[in-house]
């Protein structure tokens, strides 16, 4: 059932967060043009990539609530995270601001701000992303894209270079039918995998773009196989959280 699958996913994510050993990522994608996504952030623990994120101001990164770890570093300006590129800026996290309604194992409020100890230096490699201005619904079958670091196939080799993949949005009612109470159409959007292209759990917090505009943030997918055609991949709908993001990022 959807409930048992989401429970398995929750356990998997919790184990992932606390062991910090998960290294899954974009499946069926391609390497992005270096530094074409200057807002991308790699959240790292002991120099290991654990989650994605996005720079929304020179001192704030937006990511998933379940990515919380008290010793994270944020790496900005990276293309290949296995290399010490001159473009990279590594900044400690000063404050973790998780949504006050966040609950472990549930994803309805799976969103978090990271206050950086020092401000990022904006340049051609590092820049912040503009948040959506209003909370409009997205129609199904719109072409979107997501980027992240990680494996290029389930259980496969880790890609150190940033990858991106194109996806299409799914109808909200289809997501609700599959994920039941774990999907909230006011706060979430979803995409349907064609069995070849997908994001996996390790890229939680990575931004989803539709029509070249920021719309979502990777939240969860089917535990056993992120390319499952049966279960849609789910993203937090960023525009639904604008009031709390504006309130806290100040």
C-alpha positions as CSV (number, residue, x, y, z in Angstrom):
1,X,0.0,0.0,0.0
2,X,1.0,3.6,-0.3
3,X,1.2,3.9,3.5
4,X,3.7,1.0,3.8
5,X,5.8,2.4,1.0
6,X,5.9,5.9,2.5
7,X,6.8,4.3,5.9
8,X,9.7,2.5,4.3
9,X,10.8,5.7,2.6
10,X,10.6,7.5,5.9
11,X,12.8,5.0,7.6
12,X,15.2,5.1,4.6
13,X,15.3,8.9,4.8
14,X,15.9,8.9,8.6
15,X,18.6,6.4,8.3
16,X,20.1,8.5,5.4
17,X,20.0,11.7,7.5
18,X,21.6,10.1,10.5
19,X,24.1,7.8,8.8
20,X,24.8,10.3,6.0
21,X,25.8,7.4,3.7
22,X,23.2,7.8,0.9
23,X,24.5,8.9,-2.4
24,X,21.7,8.7,-4.9
25,X,20.8,11.4,-7.4
26,X,19.7,12.3,-10.9
27,X,18.8,9.3,-13.1
28,X,18.6,9.4,-16.9
29,X,20.0,13.0,-17.1
30,X,23.0,14.7,-18.6
31,X,25.8,16.8,-17.2
32,X,24.9,20.5,-17.0
33,X,26.9,23.2,-18.6
34,X,29.4,24.1,-15.8
35,X,28.1,26.9,-13.6
36,X,24.9,27.4,-15.5
37,X,23.0,27.0,-12.3
38,X,24.9,29.3,-9.9
39,X,22.2,29.1,-7.2
40,X,22.9,25.3,-6.6
41,X,24.2,24.3,-3.2
42,X,25.7,21.0,-2.1
43,X,25.0,20.3,1.6
44,X,27.9,18.3,2.9
45,X,28.9,16.5,6.1
46,X,32.6,15.7,6.4
47,X,33.0,16.6,2.7
48,X,30.3,14.1,1.6
49,X,27.3,15.4,-0.3
50,X,24.1,14.7,1.6
51,X,21.4,16.9,0.1
52,X,20.8,19.6,-2.5
53,X,19.7,23.1,-1.8
54,X,19.4,26.6,-3.4
55,X,20.8,30.0,-2.5
56,X,17.9,32.4,-2.1
57,X,19.8,35.2,-0.6
58,X,23.5,35.9,0.0
59,X,23.1,34.5,3.5
60,X,20.3,31.9,3.2
61,X,20.0,28.5,1.6
62,X,16.6,26.7,1.1
63,X,16.5,22.9,1.5
64,X,14.4,20.0,2.8
65,X,13.5,19.7,6.4
66,X,14.7,16.1,6.6
67,X,18.2,17.2,5.6
68,X,18.8,18.6,9.1
69,X,22.2,17.8,10.5
70,X,24.0,20.1,13.0
71,X,27.3,20.0,11.3
72,X,26.5,20.8,7.7
73,X,28.7,22.8,5.4
74,X,27.3,24.5,2.3
75,X,29.3,24.4,-0.9
76,X,28.4,27.0,-3.5
77,X,29.8,27.6,-6.9
78,X,30.6,23.9,-7.5
79,X,30.3,21.9,-10.7
80,X,32.4,18.9,-9.8
81,X,32.1,18.3,-6.0
82,X,35.0,15.9,-5.9
83,X,37.4,18.7,-6.9
84,X,38.6,21.8,-5.1
85,X,37.5,24.2,-7.8
86,X,38.6,27.8,-7.5
87,X,34.9,28.8,-8.0
88,X,33.8,27.0,-4.8
89,X,32.8,28.8,-1.6
90,X,32.4,26.6,1.5
91,X,30.4,28.2,4.3
92,X,29.4,26.9,7.7
93,X,25.8,26.9,8.8
94,X,25.0,29.4,11.6
95,X,21.3,28.6,12.1
96,X,18.9,25.8,11.1
97,X,15.3,27.1,10.7
98,X,13.1,24.1,10.0
99,X,9.3,24.7,9.5
100,X,7.7,24.8,12.9
101,X,5.1,22.2,11.8
102,X,7.7,19.8,10.5
103,X,7.3,16.2,11.7
104,X,9.8,13.3,11.3
105,X,8.5,10.8,8.7
106,X,6.0,13.3,7.3
107,X,6.6,15.6,4.4
108,X,3.8,18.2,4.4
109,X,6.1,20.8,5.9
110,X,9.4,19.4,4.7
111,X,11.2,22.7,4.2
112,X,14.1,24.4,6.0
113,X,16.2,27.5,5.8
114,X,19.9,27.5,6.5
115,X,21.4,30.8,7.8
116,X,25.0,31.0,6.7
117,X,27.7,32.2,9.1
118,X,29.2,34.4,6.4
119,X,27.6,35.9,3.3
120,X,28.2,34.3,0.0
121,X,30.2,36.4,-2.5
122,X,28.0,36.8,-5.6
123,X,29.9,36.4,-8.9
124,X,29.5,34.5,-12.2
125,X,29.7,31.1,-10.3
126,X,27.5,32.0,-7.3
127,X,24.2,33.8,-7.3
128,X,20.9,33.5,-5.6
129,X,17.6,32.4,-7.1
130,X,14.4,34.4,-7.2
131,X,11.5,32.9,-5.3
132,X,8.1,32.6,-6.9
133,X,6.0,35.8,-6.5
134,X,2.6,34.2,-6.2
135,X,1.0,30.9,-5.4
136,X,-0.4,29.8,-8.7
137,X,-1.3,26.2,-9.6
138,X,0.8,24.5,-12.2
139,X,-1.0,22.6,-15.0
140,X,-0.1,19.0,-15.7
141,X,2.3,18.0,-18.5
142,X,4.3,21.1,-18.2
143,X,8.0,20.5,-19.0
144,X,10.2,20.9,-16.0
145,X,13.8,20.1,-15.0
146,X,15.7,19.3,-11.9
147,X,19.5,19.2,-11.2
148,X,21.6,17.5,-8.6
149,X,24.7,15.5,-7.7
150,X,24.6,11.7,-7.3
151,X,24.2,8.3,-9.0
152,X,23.2,8.3,-12.6
153,X,21.2,5.1,-12.1
154,X,19.7,3.3,-9.0
155,X,22.6,1.5,-7.3
156,X,25.0,2.8,-9.9
157,X,28.1,5.0,-10.0
158,X,28.2,8.4,-8.3
159,X,28.5,11.3,-10.6
160,X,30.6,14.1,-9.1
161,X,29.5,16.6,-11.8
162,X,26.2,18.3,-11.6
163,X,23.5,16.5,-13.6
164,X,20.1,17.6,-14.8
165,X,17.0,15.8,-16.1
166,X,13.8,16.9,-17.8
167,X,10.4,15.8,-16.3
168,X,6.7,16.4,-16.8
169,X,4.3,17.4,-14.1
170,X,1.5,15.1,-13.2
171,X,-2.1,15.9,-12.3
172,X,-2.5,16.5,-8.5
173,X,-5.4,14.1,-8.2
174,X,-3.2,11.3,-9.7
175,X,-0.6,11.9,-7.0
176,X,-3.3,12.0,-4.3
177,X,-4.7,8.6,-5.6
178,X,-1.2,7.0,-5.3
179,X,0.2,8.6,-2.2
180,X,-3.1,9.1,-0.3
181,X,-2.7,11.2,2.9
182,X,1.0,11.7,2.3
183,X,0.3,14.0,-0.6
184,X,-1.1,17.5,0.0
185,X,-2.1,19.3,-3.3
186,X,-1.9,22.7,-1.7
187,X,1.7,22.3,-0.6
188,X,3.0,19.8,-3.1
189,X,3.4,19.1,-6.8
190,X,4.5,15.9,-8.5
191,X,6.0,14.5,-11.7
192,X,5.6,11.1,-13.3
193,X,8.6,9.0,-14.2
194,X,8.8,7.4,-17.6
195,X,10.9,4.6,-16.0
196,X,14.1,6.2,-17.3
197,X,14.3,9.7,-15.9
198,X,14.0,10.7,-12.2
199,X,15.5,12.1,-9.1
200,X,16.3,9.9,-6.2
201,X,16.2,10.4,-2.4
202,X,19.8,11.8,-2.1
203,X,18.8,14.9,-4.1
204,X,16.2,16.1,-1.6
205,X,16.2,19.9,-1.5
206,X,17.2,20.3,-5.2
207,X,15.2,22.9,-7.1
208,X,12.5,22.1,-9.7
209,X,12.1,24.5,-12.6
210,X,9.1,24.7,-14.9
211,X,9.0,27.2,-17.8
212,X,12.4,28.5,-16.6
213,X,10.9,29.5,-13.2
214,X,11.4,28.0,-9.8
215,X,8.4,26.0,-8.8
216,X,9.3,23.1,-6.5
217,X,11.9,21.4,-4.3
218,X,12.6,17.6,-4.4
219,X,10.9,16.0,-1.4
220,X,10.3,12.2,-1.8
221,X,9.9,9.4,-4.2
222,X,9.3,5.6,-4.2
223,X,11.8,3.9,-1.9
224,X,12.6,0.8,-3.8
225,X,12.9,2.3,-7.2
226,X,13.0,6.0,-7.9
227,X,12.2,5.3,-11.6
228,X,8.9,3.6,-10.7
229,X,6.2,4.4,-13.2
230,X,3.5,3.7,-10.6
231,X,4.4,6.2,-8.0
232,X,4.9,9.9,-8.9
233,X,7.9,11.8,-7.5
234,X,6.9,14.6,-5.1
235,X,8.2,18.1,-4.6
236,X,7.4,20.8,-2.1
237,X,5.4,23.7,-3.8
238,X,7.7,26.6,-2.9
239,X,5.0,29.3,-3.5
240,X,2.9,27.7,-0.8
241,X,5.6,28.6,1.8
242,X,6.3,32.2,0.7
243,X,4.9,33.8,4.0
244,X,7.1,31.8,6.3
245,X,10.2,32.1,4.0
246,X,9.8,35.8,3.9
247,X,9.3,36.0,7.6
248,X,12.4,34.0,8.5
249,X,14.8,35.1,5.9
250,X,15.2,38.6,7.3
